[in-house]
Every structure is written in structure tokens, then in C-alpha cells.
Amino acid sequence: MTDAPRRVTATAPGKVNVTLSVGEVADDGYHPLATLFMALNLVEQVEAREAETLSLRFAPGPIDTEGLEAGEGNLAIRAARLLAEFTGRAPLAELVIRKQVPIAGGMGGGSADAAATLVALDALWQTNLTREDLADLGAKLGSDVPFALLGNVAVGTGRGTELAPTLAGGAFEWVLRLSDEGMSTPATYRALDEHRAQHASHLFTKPVPVVPQAALLALRSGDPVALADAMQNDLQAPALRLRPDLVEALEFGEGAGALAGIVSGSGPTLAFLAADAAAADALAEQFRARGDTVVRANGPSGGARILAD
């Protein structure tokens, strides 16, 4: 029998919602979604170590984690407890997280932490669950966790947890413009609901949210120009109403060479798609020259995985 490892390190990617269609709020308070996820090469790293208690701390990295929840409210801690409960063992581990995904930016960093934690602890504790088991557990933690486990590109429906992998014919280059102030996802959804209720007589209600076929075709052909034309986000308008400061940054990026810009998820990160790596680098420099904080990324990237020692 192989000795159990004393520590395991796993990574999981952040994401961008290339398209996001939001249906009417259901009786359970949730909105049915249809979204096209793309995993990016910005990854969260979680090291799980043997310990006599369950704890979490953040390692120094490119993201400022000061003030970030490290207790029972953190998704990684919740993931550890959920896995322990499901497998009937004690939740004993020290988790060390190194973040690269912007916090509260609509890019699924917390979900990536949870996904990497599930994969790392499954190996550390030798619970030997299938990826399907882990995805089912992840869906209980948040709508983006199953995709962080899967990675690459997928259509997400329902609450975003029902995933259908799709093909991408090449790499896509992104510039992510960050914001100093995060946004509340529930507040953005509330703003969408209020706008729809106020203008119900003038708005066309989508019976079932869908991912545009044009976006899927653009992905498969590896055509960034066509993908830029197909990008859309139903949460963008309410997000911009809540944060009018984002409008100017969106207009700047689109005027400075981006093929298209979009609010990522519920915001406030803005994701700009560029024609190629050189164009993305040039766009990033223009943002930096005026004092904006930006991150370069590309996708698609693989899902949660164990790092070899």
C-alpha cells in the first residue's frame, strides 16, 4: 500500500464569461443561466498539508489578500468540511492559498480555491473520489466551482453547474482591467430584476436563456474577431448603472485597440479580447500608462489538477 502524502498542491483556473444570458428569477430566488465559460491561465494554488486541525492562510503573491476571509466563510474551508463530511473523515488539514485571480472581480477566484482544495484534499486524504463526485460536491458550494474543476471551455446552464464541454480552435488573448472596489453579485442581480420589473412592458423576456450559436462557432474556428462580435452579458447594463465609473474604462479599452470589451460576470473586472498577443500587450500598456491596473491572460486553460513535486 502506498503511503499517504504529507502534502499535496493543486491549482484551478479563474474564468471569464464570454457570454452570459440570465433568465427571469425563479421561485427559489435563483436565476436560470446560460453562459459560455472560458478558463484562463490565471490560477489559484492550494497546498494542503497534514495537520491536527483545519486552518487556512494566504501565501504572499500578486494579489493583496489583506482582510480576506480565512475562517468558516471561506469557500476553501467549506470545501474541506464538505469533502470530510461526504467521506466520513475528520477535516484535518492546513490549507495554504496563493492567489492570482482578482478578488471580487467576477472571475471565480473563490470558486477556483474551492475546486483546488477538493482536488488537493482528495489526494491528501486518499478518498479516491471521481471527478463527477467532486463536481457534485462543488455544485453545493457555488455555481462556478464545477467549471473550475473542468476548465477549458464549456456551456453552463441551470445555475451554471450543468456543464457541456465545447471545442475551442485556438488561444484567445485577454486584457483584464481590475477595479480597486469589488462588487456584490446579489446587488447586480437585484439591479437587473428591478430594471426588468420597471420596464416589463417594453422588454422582451427570454423564455429560456441560451448561448448564442455565433459564439460557439467563433470558438471552434479560433476566430477572435467573430468571438468579439458574439460577446454579450445580461448583467453588464445593471453593473454599469451601479458603477458608472466602469463606462469610461470600457470605452477607453474599445477605443485603444480591443476587439471588444465586456463586464466579466457580475463585475467589476472588465475583460477585453484582443486580436493577438501583441495587440493585447499593447492594450495593456496603454491602460497602465494612464494608471489602471491590468492583468494579461489567455485561454482556454485546463481545469483543476495536482502539481507534481
VMD Tcl script that draws the C-alpha trace (Angstrom):
set ca {
  {0.00 0.00 0.00}
  {1.32 3.44 -0.93}
  {1.99 5.74 1.99}
  {-0.34 8.75 2.14}
  {1.33 12.00 1.02}
  {2.11 14.54 3.73}
  {1.23 17.46 1.47}
  {-0.41 17.97 -1.93}
  {-0.53 21.09 -4.11}
  {-3.27 21.68 -6.66}
  {-4.23 24.51 -8.97}
  {-7.51 25.62 -10.52}
  {-8.20 28.41 -13.01}
  {-10.12 31.63 -12.92}
  {-12.58 32.26 -15.73}
  {-14.26 34.77 -17.94}
  {-17.89 34.58 -19.01}
  {-17.63 35.13 -22.75}
  {-21.42 35.24 -22.92}
  {-23.94 35.34 -20.08}
  {-27.69 35.13 -20.59}
  {-29.88 35.48 -17.49}
  {-33.46 34.26 -17.26}
  {-36.23 35.55 -15.02}
  {-35.80 34.94 -11.29}
  {-37.38 31.64 -10.21}
  {-39.43 30.86 -7.10}
  {-36.29 29.65 -5.32}
  {-34.68 33.07 -5.79}
  {-32.16 31.91 -8.36}
  {-31.91 32.92 -12.00}
  {-31.58 30.29 -14.73}
  {-28.42 30.96 -16.69}
  {-26.82 30.08 -19.98}
  {-23.17 31.04 -20.07}
  {-20.08 30.31 -22.09}
  {-17.19 29.83 -19.67}
  {-13.54 30.12 -20.68}
  {-10.85 29.15 -18.18}
  {-7.82 31.43 -18.11}
  {-4.16 30.84 -17.32}
  {-4.60 32.78 -14.06}
  {-4.65 30.02 -11.45}
  {-5.22 29.72 -7.74}
  {-2.75 27.42 -5.96}
  {-3.76 25.49 -2.86}
  {-1.30 23.47 -0.81}
  {-2.93 21.02 1.60}
  {-0.76 19.74 4.44}
  {-1.32 17.17 7.17}
  {-2.41 18.89 10.39}
  {-4.23 18.28 13.65}
  {-6.85 20.95 12.97}
  {-8.41 22.64 9.93}
  {-6.91 26.02 9.11}
  {-6.26 28.35 6.20}
  {-3.71 31.03 5.47}
  {-2.67 33.01 2.41}
  {0.83 32.90 0.98}
  {2.41 36.07 -0.44}
  {1.57 36.54 -4.09}
  {0.45 39.03 -6.74}
  {-2.98 39.54 -5.14}
  {-3.39 41.53 -1.91}
  {-5.24 39.21 0.49}
  {-5.29 41.55 3.50}
  {-8.70 41.41 5.13}
  {-9.81 38.40 3.10}
  {-11.96 35.89 4.97}
  {-9.85 32.95 6.18}
  {-12.38 31.34 8.52}
  {-15.55 29.33 8.16}
  {-16.96 31.64 5.49}
  {-14.10 30.94 3.07}
  {-15.07 28.60 0.22}
  {-11.90 26.55 0.64}
  {-12.71 25.84 4.30}
  {-16.27 24.99 3.33}
  {-14.97 22.68 0.61}
  {-12.73 20.87 3.11}
  {-15.59 20.37 5.56}
  {-17.94 19.20 2.82}
  {-15.43 16.64 1.50}
  {-14.73 15.39 5.02}
  {-18.43 15.02 5.79}
  {-19.11 13.24 2.49}
  {-16.28 10.76 3.02}
  {-16.80 10.27 6.75}
  {-13.46 11.52 7.98}
  {-12.19 14.30 10.20}
  {-11.45 17.61 8.43}
  {-7.80 17.88 9.41}
  {-5.53 19.90 7.14}
  {-3.65 23.15 6.82}
  {-4.54 24.97 3.60}
  {-2.12 27.49 2.12}
  {-3.53 29.51 -0.77}
  {-1.59 31.62 -3.26}
  {-3.95 33.78 -5.26}
  {-3.58 35.07 -8.81}
  {-7.24 35.66 -9.67}
  {-8.57 39.12 -8.76}
  {-10.77 39.20 -5.66}
  {-14.48 40.06 -6.01}
  {-13.92 40.62 -9.71}
  {-16.44 38.24 -11.23}
  {-13.67 35.85 -12.27}
  {-14.34 32.91 -9.95}
  {-11.25 33.10 -7.75}
  {-13.01 31.81 -4.65}
  {-14.58 29.02 -6.68}
  {-11.13 28.09 -8.01}
  {-9.88 27.94 -4.42}
  {-12.69 25.53 -3.58}
  {-12.01 23.37 -6.65}
  {-8.28 23.16 -5.97}
  {-9.00 22.35 -2.32}
  {-11.29 19.47 -3.27}
  {-8.66 18.02 -5.62}
  {-5.77 18.51 -3.19}
  {-7.59 17.03 -0.19}
  {-8.96 14.12 -2.20}
  {-5.32 13.21 -2.87}
  {-4.02 14.05 0.61}
  {-6.75 12.10 2.37}
  {-6.77 9.37 -0.32}
  {-10.55 9.48 -0.55}
  {-10.34 8.49 -4.25}
  {-13.47 10.26 -5.45}
  {-14.29 10.56 -9.13}
  {-14.31 13.95 -10.87}
  {-18.08 13.58 -11.09}
  {-18.25 13.18 -7.30}
  {-16.08 16.25 -6.82}
  {-18.19 18.26 -9.28}
  {-21.36 17.30 -7.41}
  {-19.79 18.49 -4.16}
  {-18.53 21.63 -5.87}
  {-22.04 22.48 -7.10}
  {-23.15 22.64 -3.47}
  {-20.52 25.30 -2.81}
  {-21.13 27.63 -5.75}
  {-22.13 27.78 -9.38}
  {-18.58 28.34 -10.69}
  {-16.87 25.52 -8.75}
  {-17.72 22.67 -11.17}
  {-16.31 24.67 -14.07}
  {-13.08 25.40 -12.17}
  {-12.72 21.62 -11.83}
  {-13.40 21.07 -15.54}
  {-11.59 24.03 -17.12}
  {-11.08 24.75 -20.84}
  {-14.39 25.94 -22.39}
  {-17.92 24.85 -21.53}
  {-21.53 25.90 -21.79}
  {-23.08 26.23 -18.35}
  {-26.83 26.08 -17.83}
  {-29.22 25.96 -14.90}
  {-27.33 27.74 -12.15}
  {-24.19 27.39 -14.26}
  {-23.37 23.99 -12.76}
  {-24.72 21.85 -15.61}
  {-21.74 21.81 -17.95}
  {-21.32 20.78 -21.57}
  {-17.67 20.97 -22.73}
  {-17.22 22.63 -26.09}
  {-14.33 22.92 -28.53}
  {-12.00 25.87 -28.99}
  {-9.91 26.05 -32.13}
  {-7.12 28.20 -30.75}
  {-5.91 30.50 -27.98}
  {-7.61 33.80 -27.17}
  {-5.78 36.80 -25.71}
  {-7.34 38.89 -22.94}
  {-6.59 42.08 -21.04}
  {-8.35 42.26 -17.68}
  {-8.83 45.74 -16.26}
  {-9.22 45.49 -12.49}
  {-11.04 47.77 -10.09}
  {-9.99 48.93 -6.65}
  {-13.50 48.31 -5.36}
  {-15.32 44.98 -5.63}
  {-18.99 44.46 -6.46}
  {-21.73 42.44 -4.84}
  {-23.09 39.74 -7.14}
  {-26.52 39.73 -5.41}
  {-26.72 43.52 -5.80}
  {-26.06 43.27 -9.54}
  {-28.78 40.63 -9.94}
  {-31.19 42.77 -7.90}
  {-30.49 45.73 -10.17}
  {-31.26 43.53 -13.19}
  {-34.55 42.35 -11.66}
  {-35.58 45.89 -10.71}
  {-34.86 47.16 -14.22}
  {-36.83 44.34 -15.79}
  {-39.78 44.88 -13.44}
  {-39.79 48.62 -14.08}
  {-39.69 48.21 -17.86}
  {-41.56 44.92 -18.20}
  {-43.99 46.25 -20.78}
  {-41.13 47.31 -23.08}
  {-38.74 44.40 -22.65}
  {-38.66 41.09 -24.46}
  {-38.43 38.31 -21.88}
  {-36.18 35.41 -22.82}
  {-38.20 32.23 -22.20}
  {-35.04 30.15 -21.88}
  {-31.57 31.70 -21.71}
  {-29.20 30.36 -24.38}
  {-25.60 30.73 -25.51}
  {-25.51 32.36 -28.96}
  {-24.63 29.91 -31.71}
  {-22.34 32.55 -33.20}
  {-20.15 32.42 -30.10}
  {-19.80 28.63 -30.30}
  {-18.91 28.77 -33.99}
  {-16.34 31.53 -33.38}
  {-14.70 29.46 -30.64}
  {-14.49 26.35 -32.77}
  {-12.93 28.26 -35.65}
  {-10.49 30.07 -33.35}
  {-11.65 33.44 -34.71}
  {-11.22 36.23 -32.13}
  {-12.96 38.82 -34.35}
  {-16.08 36.70 -34.64}
  {-15.97 35.86 -30.93}
  {-15.72 39.56 -30.07}
  {-18.86 40.22 -32.12}
  {-20.73 37.49 -30.19}
  {-19.73 38.54 -26.66}
  {-22.67 39.64 -24.50}
  {-23.62 39.83 -20.83}
  {-27.13 40.49 -19.47}
  {-25.55 41.69 -16.21}
  {-23.46 44.35 -17.94}
  {-26.12 47.07 -18.07}
  {-27.08 46.80 -14.37}
  {-23.40 46.57 -13.40}
  {-22.63 49.76 -15.31}
  {-25.61 51.51 -13.70}
  {-24.27 50.56 -10.28}
  {-20.72 51.54 -11.24}
  {-20.77 54.34 -13.84}
  {-17.00 54.69 -13.44}
  {-16.65 51.46 -15.41}
  {-18.26 53.00 -18.51}
  {-15.30 55.26 -19.24}
  {-12.80 52.41 -18.83}
  {-14.86 50.20 -21.14}
  {-14.95 52.92 -23.78}
  {-11.22 53.56 -23.41}
  {-10.31 49.92 -23.96}
  {-12.51 49.57 -27.01}
  {-11.04 52.78 -28.42}
  {-7.48 51.67 -27.70}
  {-7.46 48.57 -29.85}
  {-9.57 45.91 -28.14}
  {-11.82 43.90 -30.44}
  {-14.48 44.13 -27.73}
  {-14.82 44.67 -24.01}
  {-17.28 43.18 -21.57}
  {-18.06 43.22 -17.87}
  {-16.82 39.88 -16.56}
  {-19.68 38.06 -14.83}
  {-21.25 40.39 -12.29}
  {-18.26 42.76 -12.39}
  {-16.35 44.90 -11.75}
  {-13.50 43.38 -13.79}
  {-13.60 44.36 -17.45}
  {-12.42 41.73 -19.94}
  {-11.07 42.93 -23.28}
  {-10.49 40.50 -26.13}
  {-7.57 41.32 -28.42}
  {-6.72 40.15 -31.92}
  {-3.44 38.53 -30.84}
  {-0.82 38.56 -28.09}
  {0.98 41.63 -29.46}
  {-2.26 43.62 -29.60}
  {-3.14 42.54 -26.07}
  {0.29 43.56 -24.77}
  {-0.05 46.98 -26.43}
  {-3.53 47.47 -24.98}
  {-2.31 46.53 -21.50}
  {0.46 49.11 -21.75}
  {-2.00 51.84 -22.72}
  {-4.09 51.05 -19.67}
  {-1.02 51.04 -17.42}
  {0.17 54.36 -18.85}
  {-2.96 56.04 -17.52}
  {-2.67 54.39 -14.11}
  {-5.06 51.45 -14.46}
  {-4.31 48.04 -13.00}
  {-4.49 45.34 -15.65}
  {-3.62 41.66 -15.94}
  {-2.76 39.82 -19.14}
  {-4.25 36.39 -19.61}
  {-5.05 33.87 -22.26}
  {-7.35 30.92 -22.59}
  {-8.59 28.35 -22.67}
  {-6.68 26.73 -19.82}
  {-7.06 23.34 -18.17}
  {-9.09 22.64 -15.05}
  {-8.08 21.77 -11.50}
  {-5.06 19.47 -11.27}
  {-2.39 18.17 -8.94}
  {1.08 19.69 -9.27}
  {3.94 17.20 -9.25}
  {6.54 17.69 -6.52}
}
mol new
graphics top color blue
foreach p $ca { graphics top sphere $p radius 0.5 }
foreach p [lrange $ca 0 end-1] q [lrange $ca 1 end] { graphics top cylinder $p $q radius 0.2 }
display resetview
